[in-house]
Amino acid sequence: MVKKKSRNSPSFRNDPLFRVKPRGRVPHEFVLEALAGLKPRTNPMFGCLAVYVGEKIVLILRDKRDHPAPDDGVWLATTQDHHESLRKDFPNMRSITVLGKEVTGWQVLPADAPDFEAAALRACELVAARDPRIGKIPKPKRKPAGSKKQKG
């Protein structure tokens, strides 16, 4: 009896025509492990990894090992209205510098801070508790110009 090759067989995956570029390393993977019960989804964004829970983007994980930067760490999706209260939980939190503005809604828990892991895990606790200070509903994506259906 000859066994049929399935599309999911290793020989199919090893075929050069069907090779998929492997995803890069997951920065600060312990954050995703801490959020696992919430079934977060991720999406590459700006060379980082955006983390969504439900409809909200809650965090961005950034670790540029090749080019370490002051913005490496865990980015919190928040607004300026919440900075002061969040700073009580995260004394090392600051605005992202790569965005070019002095103060931004996005705040970073810097990877080089002495309390980084504890702060990142605390942020995960706040996300799990649905703290309204963390998370934003992304704006809908704009449709490219010329994508409107023409009336026929």
Kinemage of the C-alpha trace (Angstrom):
@kinemage 1
@onewidth
@group {chain A} dominant
@subgroup {mainchain}
@vectorlist {calphas} color= white
{ca met a 1} P 0.000 0.000 0.000
{ca val a 2} L 1.392 3.380 -1.048
{ca lys a 3} L 0.827 6.213 1.351
{ca lys a 4} L -0.254 9.523 -0.210
{ca lys a 5} L 1.814 12.568 0.621
{ca ser a 6} L -0.187 15.169 2.403
{ca arg a 7} L 0.288 18.881 1.867
{ca asn a 8} L 1.347 19.067 5.496
{ca ser a 9} L 4.076 16.474 5.174
{ca pro a 10} L 7.614 17.565 5.970
{ca ser a 11} L 8.644 17.088 2.320
{ca phe a 12} L 6.091 19.717 1.296
{ca arg a 13} L 7.349 22.171 3.908
{ca asn a 14} L 10.928 21.636 2.776
{ca asp a 15} L 10.122 22.305 -0.862
{ca pro a 16} L 11.941 25.546 -1.864
{ca leu a 17} L 8.848 26.772 -3.715
{ca phe a 18} L 6.837 26.771 -0.493
{ca arg a 19} L 9.430 27.925 1.981
{ca val a 20} L 8.145 30.584 4.351
{ca lys a 21} L 10.482 33.118 5.872
{ca pro a 22} L 10.700 32.237 9.561
{ca arg a 23} L 9.461 34.884 11.955
{ca gly a 24} L 12.089 36.642 13.953
{ca arg a 25} L 12.740 36.230 17.610
{ca val a 26} L 9.933 37.326 19.939
{ca pro a 27} L 11.176 40.242 22.048
{ca his a 28} L 10.538 39.981 25.792
{ca glu a 29} L 8.679 36.710 25.325
{ca phe a 30} L 7.915 36.485 29.056
{ca val a 31} L 5.320 39.247 28.504
{ca leu a 32} L 3.337 37.070 26.077
{ca glu a 33} L 3.602 34.158 28.503
{ca ala a 34} L 2.159 36.369 31.263
{ca leu a 35} L -0.743 37.359 29.005
{ca ala a 36} L -1.382 33.858 27.626
{ca gly a 37} L -4.659 33.452 29.534
{ca leu a 38} L -6.053 36.464 27.646
{ca lys a 39} L -5.250 34.860 24.275
{ca pro a 40} L -3.340 37.867 22.942
{ca arg a 41} L -2.622 38.157 19.256
{ca thr a 42} L 0.471 39.754 17.822
{ca asn a 43} L 1.333 41.626 14.692
{ca pro a 44} L 4.700 42.886 13.454
{ca met a 45} L 4.791 46.674 13.585
{ca phe a 46} L 7.711 49.037 12.936
{ca gly a 47} L 10.237 46.253 13.468
{ca cys a 48} L 8.614 45.490 16.828
{ca leu a 49} L 5.795 43.219 17.954
{ca ala a 50} L 2.386 44.746 18.675
{ca val a 51} L 0.246 42.922 21.249
{ca tyr a 52} L -3.554 43.017 21.061
{ca val a 53} L -6.096 41.817 23.604
{ca gly a 54} L -9.577 41.813 22.181
{ca glu a 55} L -9.997 44.833 19.948
{ca lys a 56} L -7.348 46.898 21.748
{ca ile a 57} L -3.662 47.272 21.107
{ca val a 58} L -2.184 47.166 24.597
{ca leu a 59} L 1.582 46.838 24.253
{ca ile a 60} L 4.437 46.870 21.803
{ca leu a 61} L 7.492 44.744 22.518
{ca arg a 62} L 10.794 46.168 21.265
{ca asp a 63} L 14.281 44.708 21.549
{ca lys a 64} L 16.724 45.812 18.871
{ca arg a 65} L 19.718 43.666 19.810
{ca asp a 66} L 21.648 44.731 16.725
{ca his a 67} L 21.089 48.404 17.516
{ca pro a 68} L 20.183 48.773 21.194
{ca ala a 69} L 18.229 51.935 21.748
{ca pro a 70} L 16.721 53.815 24.658
{ca asp a 71} L 13.252 52.783 23.459
{ca asp a 72} L 13.876 49.042 23.854
{ca gly a 73} L 11.430 47.547 26.324
{ca val a 74} L 7.662 47.336 26.651
{ca trp a 75} L 5.617 50.169 25.181
{ca leu a 76} L 2.294 50.946 26.835
{ca ala a 77} L -0.626 52.075 24.695
{ca thr a 78} L -2.060 54.926 26.744
{ca thr a 79} L -2.891 58.623 26.606
{ca gln a 80} L -1.335 61.683 28.197
{ca asp a 81} L -4.276 61.879 30.614
{ca his a 82} L -3.020 58.686 32.296
{ca his a 83} L 0.718 59.412 32.475
{ca glu a 84} L 0.722 60.809 35.995
{ca ser a 85} L -1.267 57.957 37.525
{ca leu a 86} L 0.713 55.306 35.616
{ca arg a 87} L 4.004 56.854 36.763
{ca lys a 88} L 2.983 55.941 40.332
{ca asp a 89} L 2.983 52.274 39.226
{ca phe a 90} L 5.970 52.673 36.901
{ca pro a 91} L 8.485 55.258 38.160
{ca asn a 92} L 10.906 54.533 35.261
{ca met a 93} L 8.221 54.952 32.569
{ca arg a 94} L 8.860 57.710 30.030
{ca ser a 95} L 7.824 58.858 26.576
{ca ile a 96} L 9.131 57.089 23.509
{ca thr a 97} L 11.984 59.065 21.939
{ca val a 98} L 11.918 57.410 18.511
{ca leu a 99} L 8.584 59.067 17.724
{ca gly a 100} L 10.293 62.462 17.734
{ca lys a 101} L 7.828 64.244 20.011
{ca glu a 102} L 8.702 65.360 23.501
{ca val a 103} L 5.632 63.730 25.077
{ca thr a 104} L 3.648 60.991 23.383
{ca gly a 105} L 0.677 58.873 24.305
{ca trp a 106} L 2.918 55.824 23.977
{ca gln a 107} L 5.104 55.279 27.016
{ca val a 108} L 7.999 52.863 27.445
{ca leu a 109} L 9.059 50.693 30.318
{ca pro a 110} L 12.767 50.749 29.419
{ca ala a 111} L 14.546 47.393 29.158
{ca asp a 112} L 17.622 48.870 30.830
{ca ala a 113} L 15.717 49.981 33.954
{ca pro a 114} L 16.579 47.986 37.091
{ca asp a 115} L 12.888 47.079 37.601
{ca phe a 116} L 12.143 46.218 33.952
{ca glu a 117} L 10.839 42.666 34.368
{ca ala a 118} L 8.790 43.495 37.450
{ca ala a 119} L 7.332 46.573 35.738
{ca ala a 120} L 6.509 44.616 32.568
{ca leu a 121} L 4.764 41.928 34.598
{ca arg a 122} L 2.851 44.617 36.524
{ca ala a 123} L 1.731 46.054 33.166
{ca cys a 124} L 0.480 42.572 32.232
{ca glu a 125} L -1.506 42.460 35.480
{ca leu a 126} L -3.113 45.799 34.613
{ca val a 127} L -3.955 44.578 31.107
{ca ala a 128} L -5.491 41.403 32.576
{ca ala a 129} L -7.531 43.523 34.992
{ca arg a 130} L -8.761 45.552 31.986
{ca asp a 131} L -7.294 48.744 33.482
{ca pro a 132} L -8.730 51.543 31.312
{ca arg a 133} L -5.394 53.393 31.326
{ca ile a 134} L -3.775 50.795 29.074
{ca gly a 135} L -5.021 49.983 25.599
{ca lys a 136} L -6.317 51.798 22.571
{ca ile a 137} L -8.729 50.775 19.876
{ca pro a 138} L -6.798 51.285 16.640
{ca lys a 139} L -8.259 53.576 14.038
{ca pro a 140} L -9.685 51.696 11.058
{ca lys a 141} L -7.244 51.285 8.216
{ca arg a 142} L -7.802 53.636 5.324
{ca lys a 143} L -8.585 52.054 2.009
{ca pro a 144} L -6.014 52.792 -0.685
{ca ala a 145} L -6.968 55.430 -3.236
{ca gly a 146} L -8.787 53.962 -6.208
{ca ser a 147} L -10.169 51.033 -4.256
{ca lys a 148} L -13.759 52.267 -4.451
{ca lys a 149} L -16.059 50.090 -6.471
{ca gln a 150} L -17.011 51.696 -9.719
{ca lys a 151} L -20.684 51.813 -10.537
{ca gly a 152} L -21.323 49.948 -13.689
